[in-house]
Amino acid sequence: MGYLSHRVRPDQIKPGDHIYTWRTAFTYSHHGIYVGENKVIHFTAPETDKTGSGWNFSSGFPSSCLNSVDSGCSLPISGPSCAHDSCVDTYTCGYQHSGSGVIISCLNCFIGSGSLYLYEYNVNKFVHVSKLRGGTCTMAPSDPPEDVINRAIYLWRNGFGKYNVVRNNCEDFALYCKTGLLVTGKPTTGSSGQVNSLVNEPMKAIFSSAIPKIMFRATGPVAATITVGMYCWNRYSSDIGIRDDVDKIHVEHVQFFRGG
């Protein structure tokens, strides 16, 4: 995996990895947790749901399997369901528990017509700031793979609250599964680096008075440098790895913070 691109091959990912794929000509990315056996658990917006925004960071893929030959989907087993909490072999690609926006699909359906990318954790601040796009890495460390997978499966069965493109989207879901961290209180945005790089209101308020005075006299390369600097600082200051409004939340208590 190179510095400028996080692109990987399917055979390079491991259970517990946070993966993503770009949609609509790199306009936005969709995120999920790879749980092994060609299966991905991810958070989506219902087709009829109104997210309150023109954006839609949901999956954009059909619920039926795109490739029934090598998708790796397990068929439903006969008899009682498996008693193990970590078992995901009971259901087929596209299965979604009633009332939950969390879905399990095969890797092929998750990727769709795009490519596969690996989200990076525990990066240093210089690497984080230098990234061209938000929603590709975080300074927060990842928990062990078994914890990540257990959270993803629990939330697949019990839900991750109501999907909201700004405060509770697919990247928020994957970040929580990897770290156990949630933005608490009444945030204007969630932990998504993709969203915070564009619409983080607290940072807008900080810069609203000072920056116009600077840019009034700045043109060309100077103005461009200021704009890029604001963008990078906005992403850095809102990263889940350094912000002070996040807490480690047990997976069984997630619904309390996610409003049901």
Secondary structure, 3 states (H helix, E strand, C coil): CCCCCCECCHHHCCCCCEEEEEECCCCEEEEEEEEECCEEEEECCCCCCCCCCCCCCCCCCCCCCCCCCCCCCCCCCCCCCCCCCCCCCCCCCCECCCCCCEEEEEHHHHHCCCCCEECECCCCHHHHHHCCCCCCECCCCCCCHHHHHHHHHHHHHHCCCCCECCCECHHHHHHHHHHCEEECCCCCCCCCHHHHHHHCHHHHHHHHCCHHHHHHCCCCHHHHHHHHHHHHHHHHHCCCCCCCCEEECCHHHHHHHCCC
